[in-house]
Amino acid sequence: MTATVEIPAEFSDGTITIRTHQSSDVHPYFEAARESIAEVSRHLPWLHQEYAIEEARVWIEKTVRSLWKQQSEYHFAITDAITGTFLGGCGLDEVNWTNQTANLGYWVRTSRTRQGVATAASRLLVQFGFERLQLKRIDVVTSIENVPSERVAEKLNPSEKKYVKNRASTEGNTEDTIVFSLFPQDVP
């Protein structure tokens, strides 16, 4: 079973908005990413010291043109609902339609961390996953060394939390992780 979701999609709580990426996001995305290299790169290897604007352009085109249409990943820009300022990104990936599961991820530009942005965006994303995609479980998988990400996951009120030793990452490394599992009944 797959769920068809129209593009563009946008969800807001009045403070934070998550929306499908637009071509006009390339420069704001790039600027937010470059601002955040020191903090984000150790947990998200795609953001490296030489991160270039062309990488941002390719990513946004990929999310808009293929991943949504393939129904394999759903990525959003996180913006300030009032000003439209680009704050970061979030998404559901590793979507498994057979088991109706996905992984949730997020990053927030350094100048806007510790302001509830990741938590608010993640809540909107969880709601999208359960209501629009009809998922049965959403996991937040984070390194045990990524304490800020762990705090965000805890605020989502997961039903399950488990420690996994030597979990393989998408980059081929292994690391100790914490998996927070959310189910539809976890959403207020």
Secondary structure, DSSP 8 states (H G I E B T S, - for coil): ------SS-EEE-SSEEEEE--GGGHHHHHHHHHHTHHHHTTT-TTS-TT--HHHHHHHHHHIIIIIHHHTS-EEEEEEETTT--EEEEEEEEEEETTTTEEEEEEEE-GGGTTSSHHHHHHHHHHHIIIIIS--SEEEEEEETT-HHHHHHHHHT--SEEEEEEEEE-TTS-EEEEEEEEE-GGG--
